[in-house]
Amino acid sequence: MIYKVLLVKVDVGPQGHPHVGYAVGCPALPGCWAQGDTEHEALINIQYAISEYLSVRDTLILGDERDVEIPTVPQPVPQRIADWEAGVRKTLRVLPKG
């Protein structure tokens, strides 16, 4: 598959020191960025970054599929919610409005 990338020339390095390099991102994959000292290096690095991004995404989507048994609830759900809310009120400090 072909992904469009955005290549940006950067002339400021870490802590404001002058440094020429390139940053490259793939807008179709949020957070997928790479960099390099040359355009060629940045483009090679984004290919690797895209490959790793897709690998992780596929692992997270596919995951380790398992069957999970849902136990029956011994008490009515509204009572459990009321108990939970009472516990939250005891542990959280309520700030006044305004």
C-alpha positions in Angstrom: 0.0 0.0 0.0 1.2 3.6 -0.7 0.9 6.2 2.1 1.3 9.9 1.5 3.8 11.6 3.8 4.6 15.1 4.7 8.3 16.1 4.6 9.4 19.2 6.4 12.8 20.8 6.5 13.8 21.7 10.0 16.6 24.1 10.7 16.5 24.2 14.5 17.7 21.3 16.6 17.3 20.4 20.3 17.4 23.3 22.7 17.4 25.8 19.8 20.8 24.9 18.4 21.2 25.3 14.6 20.8 21.9 12.9 19.4 21.1 9.4 17.4 18.0 9.2 14.0 16.7 8.0 10.9 15.6 9.8 8.4 13.4 8.1 4.9 12.3 9.1 2.2 10.2 7.7 -1.2 12.0 8.1 -3.2 8.8 7.6 -1.5 7.3 10.7 -1.9 9.7 13.7 1.4 10.0 15.6 3.5 8.3 13.0 6.6 10.5 12.6 10.2 10.0 11.8 13.3 12.2 11.1 16.6 12.2 9.4 19.6 14.3 8.6 18.8 14.1 4.9 15.6 13.8 2.9 16.6 10.2 1.9 17.3 9.2 5.5 14.0 10.7 6.7 12.1 8.8 4.0 13.8 5.6 4.8 13.0 6.1 8.5 9.3 6.9 7.8 9.0 3.6 5.9 10.2 1.8 8.9 8.0 3.8 11.2 4.9 3.1 9.1 5.8 -0.6 9.1 6.1 -0.7 12.8 2.9 1.4 13.3 0.9 -1.0 11.2 2.4 -4.0 13.0 1.4 -2.6 16.4 -2.0 -1.6 15.2 -2.7 -5.0 13.8 -1.6 -6.6 17.0 -3.9 -4.4 19.0 -6.8 -4.9 16.7 -6.4 -8.7 16.4 -5.1 -9.1 19.9 -5.3 -12.5 21.7 -8.9 -13.5 21.2 -10.4 -15.4 24.1 -13.9 -16.4 25.3 -14.9 -14.7 28.6 -17.6 -16.1 30.8 -19.8 -13.4 32.3 -21.0 -14.5 35.8 -24.5 -13.9 37.0 -25.0 -10.9 39.2 -26.1 -12.0 42.7 -27.9 -8.7 43.5 -29.9 -6.3 41.4 -27.7 -3.9 39.3 -29.3 -0.7 40.7 -28.3 -1.7 44.2 -24.7 -2.3 43.1 -24.7 1.1 41.5 -26.0 2.7 44.7 -23.3 0.9 46.7 -20.6 2.1 44.3 -21.9 5.7 44.4 -21.9 5.6 48.2 -18.3 4.4 48.1 -17.2 7.2 45.7 -18.8 9.8 47.9 -16.8 8.6 50.9 -13.5 8.6 49.0 -13.8 11.8 46.9 -13.7 15.3 48.3 -16.5 17.3 46.8 -15.5 20.9 45.9 -18.0 23.7 46.3 -19.3 25.3 43.2 -17.9 28.7 42.0 
